[in-house]
Amino acid sequence: MNAPKRTVLFDLHQKLGARMTEFGGFTMPVQYSGIIEEHVAVRSAAGVFDLSHMGEFEITGLHALALLERALTNSAARLVEGHAQYTLMCGEDGGTIDDLIVYRLGAERYLLCVNASNIERDREWLLDLNGGRADFNDVSAEMSLIAVQGPRAVAILERLAEFPIAAIARFGVARGQVAAVRCVVARTGYTGEDGFELFVDNAGAVRLFATILDAGASDGIKPVGLGARDTLRLEASLPLYGHELDAATSPLEAGLKTFVKLSRDFVGAKALQSQLDNGTRRHLIGIQTDDGKIVARRGYKVFADGGEAGAVTSGTFAPWRGRPIAMAYASADALKPSNALGQKIEIEVRGRRAAATIVKMPFYRRGDPRFDSRVKL
């Protein structure tokens, strides 16, 4: 077995007191001051994340768009320069190979950001589809990715950017210097908050991360590990590959129809059209346990009307909501025909069943007063 890789920020993480863990083949910070404290900092101020374990592919040339249109469920042809979109890659059966973001940096230049655990598989899949037509370059080992997320993210980065960073639209992309480091800056994220993701050559990553931390100190910025990244994305009901998405799960089952543009000849289109026409066998649902205390963990069985109906994919105590939340797949037959919201179900927890209710997702939406914090630190 190969030893886990380290990002170029490894030494800085240790200096900041991070507790490290292995994730996606990398040694990554799981937490610094604590998951709840880091989570609340992102919701109320800002957090800075090392996401350098993610993979990056550059696809350029005359045939670049044709490859993306063949490989991706969303239509890259709809992208104008300086914008990005969330999308997925599927197999012929409609199962999800990966979910990713594609950035259009030029007329014939695209950057793909893929999940760390899928870099090798995604690369081989795309190369096979490409057949040598587009120019393909895996730059994952050369590039770092730093995210700044939270309501103070814009104010902090405005002090460091040498271009109007606040003018970047949501899912917009620009290039320029931040803290005297040249970056590709996208207004994207995985937390449910406003913020940016900065792609930078490895040589500038430590300087960029440290300078952002210093610049945001008076705003309450904190370094944030993978633990809070997971609780943040779950509150925002964002899927995680290997949990809500995998090769046996289609984007339609995961509730991602918006990002599937049919009537195009992409891989998996026929299978997804059939699912759309005939209905999916299961649906992703949001769950809250009725006592507000029991946490429904990944793998716990879901029961409806006394029969087994599915399983939890992700579950945690949600720091901003102040209660447990979970996502699960449930069979279409077990859900009410009209609307499953409010349906009473049960979760099997250590051999006993706990009452729960199907609730609307997302569990948190920025700016919605219903989701004011219940956490008191």
N, C-alpha and C positions, 0 to 999 in steps of 0.2 A: 504494500500500500504506500502511495506517495505521501510525503509529509505535506501538511496544508501550506498553502502559499501565504505570503504576507504582503499587504499593501505597503506603499512607501511611507505611509503614516503610522506604521506599527510602533516605532520608538516614541513618537509624540503621544500616541494613545497611552502607552505605559507611563509616560511622564505625567499625564493627566489623571492617572490612577484608575484607568479602565480595567474592568474585569473582562478577560478575553474568552472567546469560545470559537469552535470550528463551525463554519457555515459556508455551504456552497464551495467547499474545497479551500477556503481561506480561514486564517485566524483573524477574527473580527471582534471589535468591542461589543459586548452585550449590554453593558451599562457602565456608567461613571459614578454619579452621585446616587443613583437609584431610579428605577423605571418610572415610578409615579412622579417623582420630582422632574424628571426629564420630559415626561409626557405633558405635564402641566405647563412647563416652560414653553413648549412648542405651541400649545393652545393659547397661552396668555402673552407670550413675548416672542421668543425665537429659539431655534435649535440648529446646530450645525452637525451634519452627518458625513461620515466617510462611507461612500458607496462605491469605492474603487474596485470592489470584487465583481461588479457588473461587467458585462461584455459589451464591446463596441465594434461594429463593422462599418467600414466605409465602402459604399457601392457607388461607382461613378461610370460615366461614359454614356454613349448613345443608347445602350440596351439596359441601363440601370432601371428605368421605370418599368420596362416590360418584365423584368425579373420580379420586382415588387408587386406588380399587378397579378402575376401568376402565383406568388407565394403568400400573399397577405389577404386577410378577410376584408379589411377596410381598403378603400380605394386611394392609393397614393397619388393617382392622377388628379385628385381633388386638391392636393396640397399645392400652395403657392410657395415661392421662396420665402424663407424666414418664418416658416410655420412647422408645427409638428402634429402628429396624431397618434392616439392609442390604437393598437391593432393586434391581430393574432395570426399565428401560423397554424394550419390544420393539416392533418393527414387526409387521405382520400375518404376515410370513414367519418370525417368531421370531428375526430378527437383533436384536442389541443396539443400541439407540439411546444408552443411557448406563447406568452403574451409579451408585448414589447412596445416601444415607442420609436417611430421613425421621424427623423428631422430632415427637412429639405433645406440644404445649405446653399445650393446653387441650381442652375438650370438642369444640370445632369449630375448632381452630387447629393448623396443622401448619407445620413448617419443613422445606424440602428443601435439602440441600446437594449440588450437582451439579458435575461436572468443568468446569474453566475453559474448555477448548476447545469445550465443548458448550453453553454458557450460552444462546446465541441460538437454536440448534436446539431445545434442550429447552423453552425458553420458548414458541416458536411451536407446538411439538407439543402441549404441555399446553393452551395457549390454544385451539387448534383442537378438542381433545377436550372442553374445558370448555364451550364454546359460551355463555360469559357467565353461567353459573349460579353457580359459586363465586367468591368474591372472591380475585383473584390479584394479587400484588404482587411484582415483581422487585426485591429489596433488595440485590442484589449490589454495586452501587456505593456503598452507604451502610454496608456492614458489613465488618469485618475478622474474620479467623479466626486464632487463635494456638493452637498445640498444644504441650502439655508431655507428653513421653513418657519412660518409663524407670522403673526400680525406685525411684527417689527422688522421682518426680513427686508422689505423695501428700504426702510429708513437706514438700516445698517449698511446695506450694499451701496446705497446712494453716496455714502461718504467715501467709498473705496473705488467706485467705478469711474472710469474716464470717458464715459458715454452715458446718455440718458437711460439708465437701466429701468427706471420706473415706467418708461414709455413702452416697454415690451409688453405686448398683449398676452393674455392667457393662452398658453400653448404657442407662444411666439418664440423665436430664436434670433439671437444677435451675436455678433463677434466683437470683442473689444477687451481692453485691459481692466482687470479688477485687482486692486492691491499691486499694481505694476506687473501683473501676471496675465499673459494673453489667454483668453478663455472663449469657449463657445458657451453662451449663457441661454438657458431655456427657462421659460416661466412654467415649469412643470413640477410635479411632486407626487408623493405617495403618503400624504398625511391628512388630507382633507383641509389643509390650510393653504393660504397664498404663499408663494415662495419661488425659489429658483434652484436649478441644478446646473452646476458649472463643470464643464468638461475641460480638462487642463492636462498638458504634458506632465509626466511624472516629476520632472525636475522642479516644477513650480508648486506642487501640491502642498508640501509642508508649509511653505511661506504663506500660501493662500489661506489654509485652514487656520493657522496661528493668528494671522492678521485679522481675519474675520472674528475670531474669538475676542481679541483685544478690542476691536472696534465696537463690538456689541456688548461689552461688559456692563456699561451703564444702562443698557436696555434689558438686561437680565438674560442674555443669551447663554445657552449651556451646550456643551458637547453631548450628543445623544447617540446611544447605542442601538443595537438591533432589537433589544427588548422593547423599548418604547416605540421604535419604528413599527413593530408588530401591533402593539395596542392602539397606536394612532391609526394605522390602516384599517384595523378591524372596526374601530368606532366609525370610520368613514365608509365601511362596507366595501372596501377594495379587495379584489381577489388576490390570493397568493398562490403562485404556481407550486404544485405539490400538495395543496390543500383544496382550494375551490376549483382549480384547473389542473388537468393532467391529460395524458393521451387517451384516457377512457371517457373524457368529459368534453362535451361540445360547448362552444361559446353561447349557444342558445339555451342550453340547460343552465348555464351560469348567469343568465339574465343579461347577456351582453349583445343582444340583437342590434342595438344601435351601431355597433362596430363591425357589423357583417353586412356588406353591400353585395347583394346577390345580383343576378343577371350579368355576371362576369365569369369568365372561365378561370377561376382560381382553384387551387387544390382544395378539395373538400366541398366545393360549391354544391355539387349534386346531392351529397348526403345532407347538407344543411338545408337545402331547399325541401328535401323530403321531410325533414324534421319540422320545418315551418309549416308545411302543408298538412302533415298528419299529427303534429303535436309531439312534444318530447316526453320521454318516459319518466322524467323526474324534474324537479325544480329546486333552485336554491332559495332557501327561506331564512328569514331572521327570527331569532328565538330569544325570549327572556324567561328565565325561571321565575315562577310566581312568587317565591318567598324573597326574591331579591338578594339571596345569599349564595345559593348553590351555583357553582360554576360548571357549565356543561363543556367538557373538554373534548378535544379532537378524538374521534373514534367511538364516543358514547352513542349507543343506539337510540333512535327516535321511534316512539310508538304513537299511533293514531287509532282511535276506536279499538284499542286493545291489541292491535296487530302491529308487527314491526314494519316501519315505513321508511326508514333511512338511517343516516348517521351524521353526527356533527363533524364538520370539517375544520372549524376554528372556534375556539371559545376562550374567554378571558374575563377577568375583572376589568371593567372599563373605567379608568381613572377619572375622566372628565364627567362621565355619566354617573359615577359613584355606585355602579351595580354591575352584575355579570351580564354579558351579552354573548351571543354565539351565532354562527351561520351553520346551516346543515342542508343536505340534500334529502328531499322527501319524494316518494313516488307520486306521480300524478294521480294515481287511483286513490291514494290516501287523503288527498286534499279536497276541500270542498270545491264543487264545480265552478261556482261563481267567484268567490273571493276567499282565499285562505286566511286573510288577516283576521286576527281575533280567535282563530280556531284553537281549541284546547288540545294539547298533546302531552306526552310524557317523555322524560329523558331517563334512561337507565344509568344510575350513578352508583358504582360499586355494589351491584346486585339489587339495588332498590330503585323504584321509580319515583321521580320527582315531577310535580306538575309544572307545566310551562305553557307559554302562549306564543303563537306566531305573530310577529310584529312587523311593521313597515321598516324598510331600510331606505337610506342609511340610518345608522344609530346616532350619527352626529352630522350636522351640516353647519359650516361656518356662517355666522350671522343670524342663525335661527334662534330666537329667544327661548324656544322650548328646551334648548340644550345648554342652558347656563350651568356653570360648574357647581357641583355639590361637594367638591373636595375642599377641605380646609387643612392647609399644611401648617 
